[in-house]
Amino acid sequence: MAGGFLGSLPALDFAGGSVIHISSGFSGLAAALIIGERLDKNENIHSAFMSIIGTSLIWFGWFGFNAGSAGAANGIASIAFINTHLTPCISMLT
């Protein structure tokens, strides 16, 4: 263990998720502050087709990331694969 601030806390950082989420959150905040609000206030800017495509792509990517983080095709990888599939399904039903 390398130590550091989070090393002294009871936090388990699996695959560097904390660094990724914190840096992407601050980057998104900075981009939103620089770009500002939308100039075109059109209400009909959503596309169900693009939402489904984007959701499918990120869902497929999570399969490789979560199951691949086990480092082998074993029981841990299969549990990660199943959880990656069941969590969005249950979330959608809820």
PyMOL commands that set and color helices and strands:
alter all, ss='L'
color gray80, all
select helices_A, chain A and resi 6-8+14-35+48-68+75-93
alter helices_A, ss='H'
color red, helices_A
deselect
rebuild
show_as cartoon
